[in-house]
Amino acid sequence: MKTVIHIGLLIVSTCLAKAQNNTAENGKDIFEHKCQRCHGSDGTKGLFGAKNLQTSRLENMEIISIISKGRRGMPRWEKRLSPTEIESVATYIKTLRK
């Protein structure tokens, strides 16, 4: 019985890791098309006052809120991207951190 549970947990954790990786990959694609112009490919460009994403320590919900609602010169993306797409971009942005 323990073996079955361990195998089940292994399968679930593998699927979750793969889903998170796919989320970051989808976020990267969106970031490259929508965000890279101001933030740069590595998150440090800073065009039009864009923040350095490598040094950001914002929590996931704060990142999602900024992407959704915009900030200063940054546009609101809540009507142009789905909640899943916004979350994918937030996940990708965290991979840029140093």
N, C-alpha and C positions, 0 to 999 in steps of 0.2 A: 504494500500500500504506500509506503514511504517513497518507493521508487517512482510510482505513478505520479505522486504529488510533486516530486522533484523534477520529473520530466515536464509536467504541466507548467511549473513555475519557470523552467528554462525556456520553454516555448513562448510563454507570455512575455518574459523579459526580452527575448530576442525580437519578438514582434514589436514591442514598444520601442526598442532601440532603433529598429529599422524605420518605424514610423517617425521618430524624432529626426532621424537623418533625412528622410524624405521631406519633412517639414522645413528643415534648414535649407535643403536644395531648392525647394519651391520658393522659399523666402529669398534666396540668393538671386534667382531669376527675376523676381519682382523688383528687388532692390536694384539690380543692374539696369532695369528699364525705367524705374520711377524715381530712384533716390540717388543714384550714382552721380548724376550731373552736379549736384550740390555737395554731397558728402564724400565723393570720390570712391574709387573701387575698394580702398582699404578703410574708409570711414573717416579720413583725416583732412579732406580737401577744404572744408570750411567756406565754400562759396556762398555769398549772400548771408553770411552769419551762421551757416550750418554748424552745428556742434561737432566736436571731435568724438566720434562714436567709440573709438578705442579706449578713451579714458572715462567714458560714461559708466556709472555704477547704479543707474536707475534699475528698479525692480521691473519685472515683466509687465505688470499691470500699468505702471507709469509709461513704459515704452508704448504699449498698446494705446493708451489714452492720447499720447502725443501724436502718434501716427494717425489715429482716428480723427482727432479734433484739430490737429495742426498746432503751430506755435509760432508766434512772431511772423516771419515771412514764409514759413512752411505751410503748404496747403493742407486742407482737410482731406483725408482719403476715405472717410467712412462711407461716402456715397459711391466711390469708384472702385473700392476693393471690398471683398466679403470679409466677415469677421475671421474666417479661417485664413484668408490671405494675409490679413493684418497680423495675425498671430504668427504666421510663418515668417514674415519680415522681422518681427520682434525676436523670434528665435534665431534667425540668421544674424541680426545685429549683435546679439550677445557673443557670437562666435568671432567677432572682430576685436573683441576686448584683448588688451595686452596685460 
